[in-house]
Amino acid sequence: MQEHKLKIARLDNIFLTRMNWANVGGLSGLILTLRDTGLPKCVLSGPPQLQKYLEAIRVFSGPLQGIELAVRPYTDAMYSDDTMTVYQVPLFSSAAPKTTTVGCYSPPRSPERVSTTQSQKDVEGHFRQIEGISSLKREDIGRLSKRDSSLVVSFICKLHDKKGNFIVLKAKELGLPVGTAAIGPIISELKSGKSVTYQGREIFPEDVCTPADPGPIFIVVECPTEEFVMPVVENETFKRFGPQTEHLILNENTSTLHNLRSYKIQTQLNLVHPEIFPQLANVQKKEERPEFFGVRGECLLKYQLRPKLEWQRDAVTSNNTEEFVKEAMELPGFVEALENCKLTLKLDGAFTGESKGQYPEVIFLGTGSAVPMKTRNVSSTLVNVSPSHSLLLDCGEGTFGQLHRHYGENVDEVLSKLSAIFVSHIHADHHTGLLNILFERERGLVTCGKPHTPVSVIGPPLLMTWLNQYHNHCQDILHHMNLIPAKYLTDGTEALSLKNKNLLASFLEAYQLEQFQTCLVRHCRNAYACSVVHRSGWKLVYSGDTMPCDALVQMGKDASLLIHEATLEDGLEEEAIEKTHSTTSQAIGVGMKMNANFIMLNHFSQRYAKLPLFSSDFSEKVGISFDHMRINLGNVRTVPKLVNPLKVLFAEDLEELEERREKRELKQMREMEDQPNGSQPVANHKRDLEGASHTMGNKRLKAN
């Protein structure tokens, strides 16, 4: 939405067809975004478990103050506003118990436009039928208030009729008082379909008005399994829509490109170093498709309902890699910087591709903070420990989509090798992609013909609270995973239970690890970092979200690779303390203290969409992460040598960041000059803020 400038500030109604993660997975992030826009109220319509879903997401989001969330169950048959009326129609799969009897809305005889009078009669008559939906038997209501995969909710949407135009010439011919104050009420009555009597003569709407334009109708129907096909085919409601009805099909086989900016930046980064910045997979399949009775969905495809019914494809996205390359190569100084960089790497032997196949291999799937943006998704890092085993470090919203774009048709094979996931803390940008990964992994295992095995999930205790809530009221998920509480993996902690001890031993053995350790860090309550030590000798440390932390320094001693958050630029130390994050130099300082062999910075505020500002602490041991960047211990030292072409590629963005910094520093200097003698020194104020940060609870603190 953000990339394509789709405005959501007035999105006060959301309609959901069923309680399934494929349908509601993005809802928690959307609600948080709507709250941040200042939307006062949002109503959710659909399946009966929506209230329980909202209770579940409050486990990690808190009370969601600032936005009122209401649920309109499907038993409330109708919703109407200034634009349309929406009727909720439940459908039950053929495998559902046959005790449920519900009314159903029957629209006009066909989707073709009919007269205003006939359309109104149809809607009014069949609305009385749809009200019968609320007359469910008591046992049905009790059953449907629980998890029920046999139910989906369909929506029949009818735009209001558009009133006909008042014909002035005909009105004059009939002697109506055109041009006087008396004509206003007369026009209003006639356009509303009512007759009027003027000077003893009855005037009908058709005498002086063009015919009303009947409101078109569209339906949203979901068939999640074959068991829903016959209930749809046999439904009297849908039989009333004739053969001229247009069909739009949306399913998992729809191949479309929605994040064009990500493809563009990756194509241009690929020019800098093809191995570290691989091209993304082409999700738009080119093979011939069979003849199809409907229209396949595409990103930004529109169907115009008024003034004329028509498909509009002018905004549909396409991936023009040649244009992206041309744009980069025409940037002033880019070709020269690129050639100089390649020459340097060639002299160093760093552009030969010899590092391919080395493990661990690290793929950054999300390097931004707070919310997904055009070029940086939220936190997620894939670590391929060996050819057969992979580990995820955090799992923010959109993680599976990033995996799919990175690996394309091989994504199922990658998912089948994923046996462990570390969740650092319960903030939405670090864990809301977890469930989709679990469901897609199950599908991937089936596709690859491999037996189902649960994933080991290492995380804070609140994660299990959220998962239990969702499992108990919305959808089965617990069989997908075994949770190992992160608190039991800290140094000097209490002994593991026998179950967790066996789970950990199995995990370490499968991954050939010497140790997997966690430590509490300085962010929200129960926020953890982790250290992964392989039997071959390498050590990878991941900070999660934190301010500079001594416990992390101790745990990460002599790390081969430190991945540390650097949310904010230097000069924003007070903001970093307030939001319990690190600045660039602070993150580098942590790596230097622990004697890390290399430091990769990530989790950048989304104000640094392409490049963060470089500090004086950058060296040959420090690199900046990008989404879809792929590194290993053999090529990681190459990363700092790519800085010059990157600076040229994103020169415009860097210039804007520099201007912002200069303005901020100038403002700070003026404020210091205006301070009266005896005011609190800045350093002491920072210490006060830092001390106060220790009292923070589990809040959604983010830097934008």
N, C-alpha and C positions, 0 to 999 in steps of 0.2 A: 504493500500500500504506500509506504513512504517513498519508494523509488519511483512509483508511477503517479505520485502526487494525488492519490485518492484521499479525499478529505473524510475524516471520521468524527469530527467534532460534534456532528448532529446525529450520530449513529445511536439512537435511543431505543431501537428495537432490534433484537437478534432472534432469528427463528432457527431451531435446530431439529433435525429429523429423527435423531436417535441418540442414546447414550452410549457412545463408542468413542475411543480415543481418536480415531480417524476423523470424527466429527467435532469433537470438543477440545482437541489437543491444543489449539491455538487460543482458546477462549481466555485462559488465565492471563496470558500476556496482553491480549486485547483489552481486557477489563482494566488492567493496570495502566495501559496507555490512555484509555478513555478517562480514567480518573485524573490523570495528569493533564488532560486537555481542559478540565473543568466542567465536563458534562455532569449535570446534577443527578440524572436518573437514567437507568437503562433497564428495559424489561426483556426477559428471556422467555421465549415461548417454545414448547415442545414436550419432550418426554417427562414422565413424572419424577425422575431422579435428579432433575436440575437443582432443586433446593439442596439436596445432599452433596451434589458436586460443588456448589458454592461453599458449603460448610467445609468441604475437604480442602479447597484451595486457600481458605482462611488460615489453615494450619501454617502455611509459609508466608502468606501475604499480610497477615494481621487483619484487623477489623475493616480494612478498606474504607477508612473515613474519607468523606468528601464526595462519595458517589453512592446513591441509593440503588440497590439492586433488587429487582422484584421478579418473581416467576409467575408466568401465566401458563397454567397447565393446559394440556390439550383438551381437557374436559370443558374449558372455557372456549366455546366454539368459535367465537368471532372477535376479530379486532378490526377497528376502522379508524382511519384518520382523514386528513383533507385530500389525500390522493387516492386511496384504495380501501377495499375491505378484504381481509384475509380470513379464510375459513380453515380451521385445523381438522384434518380427517385422519383418524387412526387406521393403520393397516396391521393385520396380524398374519404372521407366516402360516403356511399350511400345517406346520408342526405344532401350532399353538393350541391350547385347550379350546374346545368348541363351546364353552359356556358363555363367552362374552358376546353380547349383542349390542351393537351400537348403531346409532343413526348415521346417515351419511348425507352430505350435501350433493345435490345434483344440479349441475350448471345448465345453462341453456342447451338446446338440442345439438348445437354444433358451435365451434369457435368462430363461425362466420358472424359478421355483425348483423344484428336484427334490430327491429324497431325499438325505440325507447320504451314504449309501453310494454311490449312483450318481454324485453330484457328485464325490466323492473318486476314484472309479475313472476318471471322465472326465479329471480334471486329471492324475492320475498317469500314465495311459496316453498322453495327448497331450504331457505334458512330455518323454517320451522322444523324441517327434518334434521338438520345438523344440530339443532338444540337438543335433540334426543341423545346426542353423544354423552351429555352430562348425566343421563339417567341410567348409569351403570348399576349392576347388581353390587351389593355390599362386598361379596366375596371377590368380585372382579377388581374393585377399587383397592382392596387390601393386597391383591396379588400384584397389581400394576404399580403400586407405590414402592415395590421392591425392584431389584434388578430383573429385567425382562428383555431378553434379546429377541423375543418374538414380536416386539412392537416397534413400528416406525410411525412417524407422524408425517403425513403429507400436507401440503399447503395449496389451497386454491385461492388465487389472488385475482380480484376483479377491480379494475380501475373504475372510478365513478364516471357516470355518463357526463359528457360535455354538452352543456346547453347550446341550443341552436342560436343563430344570430337574428337579431331583430331587424326586419326589413323596413326602413323608414318610408320608402315610396308607397308600399302597400298600406302602411299605417295611415298615411295622409289620405290615400284614396278612400279608406274606410271612415275618415273623419275623426281619427284619434287626435288628441291635443298635442301633436308633436311640437317640440320647442318650448313647451310650458312646463312648469313645475309639476303639473298633474300627471305627466307622462311617466315619471319615474316609477311609482308603484305599479302602474299598469304593465310596464315592461317586465318588472320583476315577477309579477304573477304569471304572465304569458310564458316567459322563458323557463318558469318552473313547471310548465305543463298544465297550468290551470287556465280555465276560460275566465273572461271578464265581461261585465255588462256595462256598456257606455251609451248613455242617452237612449236607453231602452233597447239597445241592440247587443246580442251576445257575440263576443269575438272569441274565436278559438285560436290556440297556439299556432296551428298549421296555417291560419289565415295570414299571419304577419311574421312568422318565424321560419327559418330554415330548420330541417329535421335535426333533432338532437343526435349527437355522435355517441353511440353506445360504447361503454367502456370495454376494452379488450380484456381477455382472461388469459392467465397463464398458470400452470400447475408445476409444483415441485414434488417429484416422487422419487423415493430411493428404494432400490431393490438390492439389499446387501448380499442376499444369497438366492439360490434358485427357488427356495421355499416361499419366496415372496412373489414369484412371477405369476402364478395362477391367481392368488388373491388380487393382484392388480388387474389381470386380464378379465376376471369375473366380476370386478367391482362395477356396480351399476353407475356410480358417479363418473368413472372414466369412460364408460361405454358411450356417454353422451357427447364425447368429443370426436368429431368426425374425421374422415380420411385426409382432410385438408390441414389438419393440425400439424404445425411444425414440431420436430423433435430435436432437442439438443441433448447430446449424450456426454456425461462426465464420468469417467472412471479411471482406474489406475493405469489403463493403457493409453490415456490421453497424453500425447507427447507435445509439450509446449515449453517455451522458454519465458520465465517470468522475471528472473534476476539478471537482466542484460548487463547492468553495470559491473557485476562480478565477473562475467565473461570478458568484458572489455578490459578491465584492469589486469586480469590474469593473462590475456593475450599479449598485452604490452609488457608485463613483467617477464613473460616467457622469452622475449627478445633479450633481456638482460642475462638470464641464465636458465636454459631449458630444463636442466635437471632439478634445480632448486624450486623453480616455478613452472611445473608441468602444465600443459594445456588441459583444460577441463574437458570432460567427456561430453560428446554431443548427444543430448537427450532427445533431440528432434530426429526421429527415425525417418530414413529416406525410402524404406522398402515400399513396394506397391501395396495398397490396401484394397480389400474386396469392396465391391459396390455396397453402398450403405444407404439405408432409408432415411437417415437423419443427418444432423450436423454435429461434427465432433467439436468439443469445447477447446478453445484456445485462450491463452492469457490476453485479457483486454478485448476479447470479442464482445460486441454489443448487439442486443436486439432492441431496436427502437419500437416503442409501442404507439407513440404519437409524435407528429401528426400522421406519419405513414408507417405501416408495418414493414420493417426491413432489417436485414442483417448488416452490421457495419464492422468492417475489418481494418479500417484505416489506422487504428492504434495497436493492432496485433504486432507483437515483437518478433524480430528475427535477428539471428546472430551473424553479423557481417564482419568476419575476422579480417578480411582484406582492408576494410575501411579503418578498423582499429589500428592495424599495423601502419597504414599510411599516415594516420593522424599522429602517431608517436614519432615516426621517422621524419616528419616535417617540423617537429619542435626544434627551436634554435639550440644548437649545440648538442643535441641528443646523439646523433650518429657519431660525432667525434668522441664524446664521452664513452659511448658503447665500444668503439674500436679500441680506445686506450685501455678500458677495463679488460676487454678480452685479451689484449696483448699482455697485460700484467699477469692475468691468470694463467696464460699459456707459459709465460716465463717461469711462473711458480709451479707449473704442472697441475694447476687446479681446475682446468677446463677440459679434462680428458674423459670425464665420465667414469673414472676408475672406482669411485666410491659407491657406485650402484650395487645394491645387494648387501651392504653392510648393515649390521644391526647393533643397537636399536635404531630403527627408522622412526622419525617423528614427523607427523603430518598435522599442521595447525588447521583445525576446522573452524575455529571461532576465536578471534583475537581482540574483540571489542568488549566494552562493558555496558551494562544496564539493559540496552534494548538492541535487537537486530537492526542493522542499517544496511545501506546499499553495498558497501565494500567490506564491512567487517561484521561477521555474525558474532553472537555472544559465545561465552567460554566453552571450548571443547578442544581437546588435543588427543589424537590417536597415536599410541606408541606401539609399533610393531616390534615386539620383543624378539621374535624369531619368525621363520617362515610360516609357522603353524599357530602362533599365539599372539594376540593383540590385547591391549589395555587402553581404556578410555580414561582420561583425566578430565573430569567434569563433563557435563552433558546438557548444555543449554538448549533452549528452544531452537529448532531447525537443524539439529546435529545430523539427523538422518539425511535431510536434504543435501547438506554439505557433503556427506559421504557419497551420496548418489552422484552428485555433480563431479566429484573427484574420481570415482572409480567406474562410473557408468554401469555397463552390464556385468561387471565383476563385483558389484556391491554385495551380492548374496554370499559369495565366497569369502569376502572380507568379514561380513557379519558372522559367518559360521566359525571364524577363528577368534571371535571376541568372547572371552570367558570371564573378564573382570572389568569392573567400572568403579572408579573412585570419584565420589561426590564430596567436594571440599566443605560445602556449607549450604544451608537452605535459603538461598536467594534465587529468585526466579530465573536469572540469567545463567545459573550454574546447574540446574537440575530438571527443568521442565521438559527437556528433550528425552528424558530417561525412558518414559513409558513407550514412546514411539520406537525407540531403539529395541526395547524388549520385544514388542510385537513384530517388528520387521525382522528381527533376528530369528524368531520362531518360524516366520515364513521362509526366510533364507535357508534355514536348516532343512526344511521340507524340500525346497527346490534343489538343494545340493545332495539330497538323499542321506543326510546325516541324522543320527538320533537326537532327540531333544535333551539338552542338559541345562540346568539352571546356571545363570550368571552369578558370579560372586560380586556383590555390591558392597563396597566399603564406604561408609558414610556416617553422619551424625545421627543420634537417636530420633530426632524429629522427622527424618526422612521416612522412617518406618511408620510413624504416626500418620503421615500423609498417605503412604501407600496402603495402609490398612483401611483408612477411611474410603479411599477410592475403591478398593477391592470389595469391601463389605456392602457398598451401596450402588456401585456403578458397573464394574466390570472385573472379571477374574484376571488377576495379574500375579498373585504371590507365587504361583508355581513356576514363574519365569526366573526366579532369583532366590539367592540365599544372602541375607544381610549379615555382614561382619561389622559390628560397631567399631567406628574409628577410634573411640576412646580406649579400646582394649589393645591397640597397637602402638600406644605411646610408650616411651621409655619409662620403666619403673612402674607400670600400671599393674592393677590387680590381675590375677591369673585368669586366663580365658576359660570359659566353660568347655566341657569335653566336645560338644558339638562344634563350637567356633574354633577350637583347637584343631579339630580334624579338617574343617573347611579351610583354615589357613594353611595347614600342612599340605593339603591337596593342591591348593592354589600355588604355593611356593614351588612344589615339585613340578607341576605342569609347566610353569614358566621358567624353571631352572634358576630361581631366585635364592640368594643367600638371605635376604631380608626385605620385608616391606614394613616400613615404620611410619608412624604419623606423629605430629606434634600440634598442640594448640597454638594458634597464631592470633594476632591482634586485629581482629575485625569485628564480627558480631559474635554472639554467644555460640559456642560449639563450632567454631570455624577451624579447619585443619589444613595443614600442609602434609605432604608425603615424600618419602624417600624410597627409591627402588634400587636395590643393590643386586646385581647379577653375579652368578658364580664365575663368569669369565673376567670379572673385575670392574666393569663399568658401573657408575652410580648416577642415577638421574633424580633430580630433586625438583618438586613442583610446589610453588608457594601458595596456590590458591589466592584468595584476596587477603591482604594484610598490610599493616604498617611495618616498618623495620622491626624485626623480631629476633631476639637473642636465641630463643629456643630453636628457631629455624636455622640460624647460623650454626649452632651446635650439631643439630641433626644432619646438616648438609655438608659437614667438613669434607674437603677434598673431592667435591662432586665433579664428575666428568662433565655434566651439563646441568645448569640451573635454569629453570623456566620461572621467571619472577614477574609478578604484575608491576606495571609502571603506568598506572592510570593517568597520572597528571604530570605536567611539565615542571621543571625547576622554577621556583618563584611562587608556586602555589602550595607551599608547605602547610599553610594554615587550613586551606581547603582540604588537603590530603588528611590532616588530622581530624577535621570535622567529619569526613566521610570514611575514615579509617582505611585509607589507601596509601600507596607509596608514590613518590615522584620518581622521575627517571634516575637522578643521581642517588637517591636513597636505595633504589633497587640494585643499582650497580654496586653501591657500598656494601650491601648485604653479601653480594657475590664475592667481592674482594675479601671480606672478613672470613668467609668460609673457605677461601682459597679454591673457588670453583675454576675449573679449567676453561669453561666458556659460559657466558651469561646470555640467555635469550629473553628479551623483554616482550611482554604481551599484556593483554587486558587494558588496552588503551581506551581512554574516554572517547566517545564518538565524535568529539570536536576534532580529533585527529583522525579523520576518515581514511587518509592515505599514508601520511608520514607524521610521526611526532616530531617535535623540535629536538634537535641534537644538543646535548649538553657537552661541557668541556671534559666530562668523565668518560666519554666514548673512547674506546680503544680497539685494538685488534682482537680483544677477548669479548666484545659485546656486539650483539646483533639485534635487529628489529624483526619481529615476526609479522607475517601477512597471512591472511586466510589462504589455504591451499598450498602453503609453503611446505616443502619436503626436505628435511635435513637428516643427516646422520653424523656420527662422530668423525667420519672421514672427510666430510665436506663442510662442516660447520664453520671452520676457520675462513672459508671463502666468503661468508656472508658480509663481514665488515668491508670487504674489498669491492662490494657492489654499490657502495654508498653514492659515489659520484654520478653514475647514470640514473640512479633513483632520484637524486636531488634535482637533476635536470628534467626527468620525466614528470615530477610533481612540483616543479618550480613555482607555479602559480599558487598552489596550496600552501607551500612553505612561506611564500612571501606574505600571504594573508595572515598566517600564524605569527610571523615576526612582527607585523604591524600591530596585531592584538597585544603581543607581549610588550612592545614599546609603549603603547597607550596605557597599559596597566602599570608598568613601572613608573611612567610619568605621573600617573594619578597617585601612586603610593608615595612618591617623593613630595608631592604637593601636600598630601595629608600629613606627612611627618613634619613638614615645615609649619603646618598650621597647629600642631599639637602644642598645648601650653606646657610650661615647665612642670615637672612632677607627674606627668601622665605615665600610665603604665608602660614600661618598655615592651617592645615587640617580642623579645625573647621570652620574657616572663609570661606574656599573654599566650604564646605558643605552648609553654609548659602547662599552663592552666587548661588549655583546650585538650592537650594530650592526656592529662590526668582525668579530665571529664570523660574522655572516650572510653575509659575502662568500665564505666557504669552503663554503657549502652546495651540495650537488650537486642533481641533478634529482630532488628528493623531492616527495611529495604532501603539501605543507604547506597546511593549510586551517584557517580559523577557523569554528567552528560556533556 
